[in-house]
Amino acid sequence: MRRSLPPVASKVSDTLIARGHHGVILTQPQATHTAADAAQALGVEIGAITKSLVFLLDDDPVLLLVSGAHQVDLDHTGQRLEGRLTRAPAAMVRQVTGQPVGGVAPVGHPINLPTFIDTALSRHSELWAAGGHPNTMFRTTFGELVRITAGLAIDVD
């Protein structure tokens, strides 16, 4: 029996396909809310997990795609982006992405968020990112992630 994707993950898959990605999203039996959970479920290094995190740059939401092995240095990264960087509240994350915290994908949002990608992700030949729902993941590469998000690679730690 084939399980269907949650509607939000189907939207992510459609967006991936529209941007030239294969669009295959895997469904995990249990939620992978954290990078450690995802790495364990997939049998990969935590650094190959791509965390999709929404921040406020001054007052505007931005998306940071960060290696699961890193924490964002708010001061350092804010200076790089020429503003004050703070974590966005969960309600705002849901509003600007249309996706739940713990399952936010790099794409498939109702608005185009300026996107910045952790250069540390380039060290891995294969990356995994959430598919729009806490139980979903998709495989990609650093180059493909930059392309499908129109993101800018930066140092975040």
Secondary structure, DSSP 4 states (H G I P E B T S, - for coil): -PPPPPHHHHHHHHHHHHTTS----EE-SS---SHHHHHHHHTS-GGGEEEEEEEEETTEEEEEEEETT----HHHHHHHTTS-EEEPPHHHHHHHHSS-TT---SS--SS---EEEEGGGGG-SSEEEE-SSTTEEEEE-HHHHHHHHT-EEE---
